Amino acid sequence: MTADPDRAAPAARRWQAVDSAAGGLALDLGLYTVSAVFAGVTAATSTLASHRAWGTIAAVGYLLAALLVTGQLLNRRRHPATALAGLPARWAVAGFVWATTALLPIVAQSVQRAAGRTDRAQEEVTVVEQAGIRLAEHGTPYLGHDAIAALRPGERLLGYTPYQPGMALFGLPRAAADAWWTDARVWFALVTALVLAAAVATLRGTPTADAPRRDAAALRAVQAATVLPVCALTLATGGDDLPVLALCLLALALAAAGRPGRAGLAVGVAGALKLFAWPVALVLVCWAATRRAGLRTALGALCLPVLALLPALLVDRDALVENVLRFPLGHGLVTSPAQSPFPGHLIAAMLPGGRIVAAALLVAVGLAIAVRLLRRPPRTAAATVLICGYGLLAAILLMPSTRFGYLLYPVALLVSAPALMLAETRARRPVPA
């Protein structure tokens, strides 16, 4: 694995050629067309009712977007200078796609769920909402070992809350009222939208020698975090990963803008929600250390998640350990159903001592990344995001228990690298006053 921008230059040039073809519209058309096919197949074949419901609505949204982009391409050929083929129009289409493939399905499924349809949300939605209710009533989002054991066997999995305490905040509205707008997904989407808007504003606020390319790259990064099917489907049916991803992207945008303290705070909030943000936090601290800001970044990146754990630790230490440590490590009363057919899962399932082999490979990758960080810490936000993206990709592929949806993290992070690199060009090639 490498995250050296110089070595990655040929790949970056190839990506730039594909990304900028026909002013970016060619890749837009391919993205929306392939996504429409994916959504249609999901609607027809998925074994999960909430996924089928998403696909039925999203397929129409993606198809309409593909038609809009086709019209933009035709207009561009006839009138190259027209605004209909420009970047603002592409942003408008992307916003339309997210509204129709993520936000509209969320509202539809939330309304149907409030009306009694129990198959209109994935299990994590219920888990987060129950965690919020417990937080409001008992001061901790977690059930202890004995309380989970007292549940019926079929309910024990939902008794676990394998998230950091901050995730329960998204369930607090459900503690106040039982309505469609208190569905945790509604709040996941709202926070995701606000945080991504802040990330884009941060990138666009950086003075750079190539603002048009930076803004186009920012659009591509937002598309990867919103309208890509793995993200839109996840947000519409489960959603807990999207605020975490958005906060990580905001942290990296702040790093590109030269604000290490704020970057630490943003990734620290993400780490208070879910463990997936912790590797990003560690790499960001290494980046900040090259700028003599390691302590300032670490205060937010590492201390905020620890502080979020303290109330739950004081209220019921055993419950915290049962949910945050024992269950993710496979020592709970039930095991995680996450079993996507990635190499780590296949090794664990098919080879003698496979779980040990998969764990050893995972540790080896972690050690390789640690050595890379110690010997050559990243000096730019672009190098930082490449290490995070490839590192998380390797971890997801090698974990014995994982989900296909987790791929949204490395995909969105890696696609954001060009935007971060272009936002940082001001340091190497200042814009004349």
N, C-alpha and C positions, 0 to 999 in steps of 0.2 A: 504494500500500500504506500502511495506517495501523495503528498499534498504540496509539493514544490511547484509554484506557479510557473517557473521556467520549464521544468520538465513536462508540465501539463499544457504548454503552449500549443503544440500541434493539435491536441484534442480541443483546446479552446477555440482555435481557428476554425476547425471543422464545425463545431457547435455554432459559432458565429455565422458561418455561411448558411447553415440550415435555418438558424433563428431569424436571420434578416432577409431571407428570400421573399421577394414581392413585398418588401416593407413589413415583414413579419406576418403577413396575412396567410401565406402558404402554410406555415406551421399552425396558425390558428385554425385554419380549415381542417387540417389533418387531426388536430386535437379534438375538435368538436365532432367530427365525423366518426372517429374511432370511439369516442365516448358515447355517442348515440347508439352505436352498435353494442357496446358493452352494456349500456343501460337496458337496451331491448332484450339482450340475452339474459340479463339478470331478471327482468320482469317475467320472462318465459320459463326459466329453469331453476331459479334459486329455491332452496328448500326452506328459506326463512321468509315468513310472510311480510315482515317489515322491509326486507330487501326487495321483494317483488313489488310492494307498494311504491317504494322509491323509484324503481326502474320504470314503472308505468308513467310516472310524471316526468322523470328526468329525461327519458328518451325523447319526449316531445320538446323539452327545453333545448337539449343538445341539437336536435334536428333543426329547430328554428334558428339557432345560432349559426349552424353550418350554412343555412340558406342566406342569412344576413351577410356572412363573410364572403359567400360566393358573389353576392351583389356588390360588395366592396371591391372584390378583385376585378369584376367586370367594369366597374366605375373607374378603377385605378388605371386600367388599360386605355380607357377613352379620355379620361381627364386626370392625368397623373398628379396634378397639383390640388385636386379637390380635397376638402376636409373630410369627406366621407371615408377616405382610405387612410386618414392620418391616425396618430396615436390617440387623441381624445376619443375618436370613434371606436377604436379598438378597446379602450377602457370601458366605454359605454356598453359594448357587446359583452365584455367579460362580466360586468355588473349584472346585466340581464341574465346571463347564464347562471351565475351564482344564485340569483333570486329564484330562478325557475327550477334549478336542479338541487338546491340545498334548502333555501329558506322556505319556499312553497311546500316541499315535502315535509319539512319540520312542522309547519303550521297544520297541514292536513293530517299528519299522523298524531299530532298532539291533540287536536280537536276530536279525532276518532277515538283516541285512547281515553280522553275525558268522558266520552259518551259510553264507554264500556268495552271497547275493543282491547283486549289484553295482549294481542299479538302485534301491536303497533309501536313497539320499542324493544331494543335489545336489553339484555339483563343489566348491563352497566348503568342504564338510566335509573332503573329501580334501585340498584345498589347505592348510587349517589344520593337519590332522594331519601332513602331510608337513613343514610348516614347524616343527612342534614336534619332530619327529624330527631334522631338520637342526639345530635349536637345541641339542638335547641332545648331538648328535654333533660338531658343527663350531663351535658358538658363534654362529651366525648363522642366521636362518630363511630366508635368501635364496640362490637360485642365481644365479651370474653369467651374463653374456651368452653366453659360450662354452659353458658347461654347458647352458644352455637350447637353444642352437643344435645341440648334439650329440644332443639328444633327437629321436625320430621326430616328423615334422610333426604327427601327431595328438595328441602328448603335450606339445607345447610350451606350450599354453595352461595346462595344469595345473602346468607348471614355474614359472609366475609366482605370486608372493605379493603381491598389490596392497594389503596391509594394513600398518599400523604394527607394529613388532616385538612389542608386547604381545599381539597376537592369537595369536601362536605358543604362548603359555602354555596355551591351551585344547587344544593338540595334544600337550602333554607326556605326559598319561596314555597316549596311544597309543604313545609311545616306550618306556613301561614294560611294557605288556602289550597283546596283541591280543584284546580281549574286548568284549562289548556295552557294558559300563559305561565303557570308555575312548573310546567314540564322542564326538567333540567336542560334539555336540548335547546330550548328557547334562550336560556341564559348562556349556554355554551356558545351559541351563535352570536349573541349580542357582544360578549366579551371578545370573541375572535375578531369580529368586524372592527371594534374599536381599537384593538391592539394592532391589527394589520394596518389600519389607517394611520396609526402613530408611526409604525415602521416605515411606511411609504413616505410620510411627511418628513421623517428623519433623513431618509436617503435623498429625497428631492431637495432638502434644505442644505445639502453639502455643496459648496462651490467646487466645480469640476471643469476640466477642460473639454469634456464631451457629454454635456447634459442630455442631448437627445438619445444617445445610446444608453446612458444610465437609466433614463426614464423608461425606455423600451425594455431594458433588462429587468427593471422593477416590476413592470407589468407581467413579464413572464414568470417572475418569482411568485407574484400574487396568484396567477393562474394555477401554478403548481400547488399552492397551499389552499386553494378554494374550489376551482371547477374541475380539477383532475378527479376522475371518478372515485379513486380510493379515498379522497378527502371529502367530496360531496356526499358520497354514500355513508361514510363514517359519521359525518356531522348529522346527517338526517336520521340515522337509525340508532346511533350511540352517542358519539360526539365528544367524549371526555378528552380525547387526544388533541383536539384542534386548538383549544386555548393554550395548551402547553406548547404546541408547535409555534403558535403565533407569538408567544412571549419569547421563545428562543430566537425567532427571527427578529423581533424587536431588539433583543440584546445584541445580536450581531450587527444590526443596522446602527445601533448606538456605538458599537465598537468601531465600525467604519467611519463614523462621524467624529471619532476621537473623544468619546465620553465614557471612559472605563468605569467610573463610579456608577453611572446610571445603567450601564450594561450589566454590572453585577447585580443591581437591584432587580432588573427585569428577569434575568435568568434565575435569581433567587426566588422570586414569586413563582416561576414555573416549577422550580424544584420543590416548593411547598405544596404543589399539586400532584406531581407524579415523579417517580424515580427516573424516567426517561430523560429528564432535563439535567440530572446530576452529571453525566459525562460531559455535556456541553458546558456546564459550569466549570468543571475542572480544566477543560481546554482553554476556556476564556480567561481563567486566572493565569494560566501559563502565558497566554498572549499578553495580558496586562503586565506581567512581570518583566517583559522585554521593554516596557515603556515606563518602568519604575512606578507602576500603579497596581502591583499585585495585591498589596494589603487592602487598598481601597476597594478593589473589585471583589476580593474574597469576603469582605465584611457583608456585602449584600448577597453574593452568590452562595456562600456556604452558611452564613449565620442565619439568614431568613428561614431556610428549611429547618434548621435546628430549633429556632425559636417557635416555629409552627408546631413542632412535636411536643413542646413542653407542657401545654395544657392537658393534652391527652395522656402524657406520661404521668402527670400529677394526679389525674382523676382515676386512671386505671392502667397501671403499667403493663400488667399481664395481657390485657386486651390489645394494647398497642403492639406488643411483641407478637402476639398470635396473628394479627392481621398484616402487619408491615414486614415481619421477618419470617415467621414459620410458614405461613401460607405460600408466599412467593417462592420459598426455597423447597416447597414440596413436602413440608412436614405438618400440614394442617389436617383437619378431620376429613377433608375432601381435597382432591387435586384439581388444578386448573384444567378447563376443557380446551384451552388453546393448543391446537395440534395441527397447524398448517404444515404441509409436506415440504418443509425446507430441509437442507442437509442435516442440521443439528437434530431435528426430530427423527429423520430417517435413520441416522446413525444410532440414536438412543433406542429406537424401536426394533431395529433389525440386527444389530451386531451384539455379540456377547460382551457384556460390560459396556454397552453402548453409551449409557448415560455418563459413565466416567470418561470415555473417549471424547464425547461431545463437550463435557465440562473442561477437559484438558485443552482441547482446541480453543475454547472460548478464553481460557486463562492465557494461553499462548498469544492470542491476538491482543488481549489486554496488556500483556507485558511488552509486546512489540510496540504498541502505541505509546506506552509509558517511556520506553527507551527513546523513541522518536522525540517525545516532548522534552525529555531531559537533555538530549544531545543537540536538538535543533528545534527549540520552541518556535511556534508560529509568530511572525512579526507583523502580519497583516490580518485583517478580518477575513479576507478571502482565503488565506491559507488556513485560518482557524476553522472556517465552515467546511473546508474540504476534509480536514482531519475528522471533524464531527460527523460529517455525512458518511464517509467511507467507514469510519469506526462503527457507527451505529448499524450500517448495512451489514458489516461482518458479524456483529453481535446478533442481529436479528436472524441471520441465516444459520448461525451456529447454536442458538439457544434451543434446548430440547423442547421447551413449551413456548410457542410464539403464535402470533396471528399474522395473516396476510396484510391486514390493515396497518400494522406497524410500519410497513414500508413507506407510509406517507412521510415519516420523519426524514430518512435519508434522501428521498426523492426531492422533497421541498428544499431541504438544506443545500443539496448539490446544485439545484437549479438557481438558487439565489446567489451563488458564487460570482457570476459575472456582474450582477448589480453591485455587490459589495466592492469588487475590484475597481469598477468604474467610479464609484463614490469616493474611493481612496486615492484616485489619481491626482487629486489636488496636492497631496503631500510630495509627490515626485515631479509634478509639472504644474506649478501654481498658475492660477488664472491672473493675468495682468490686471492691476488696479484700474 
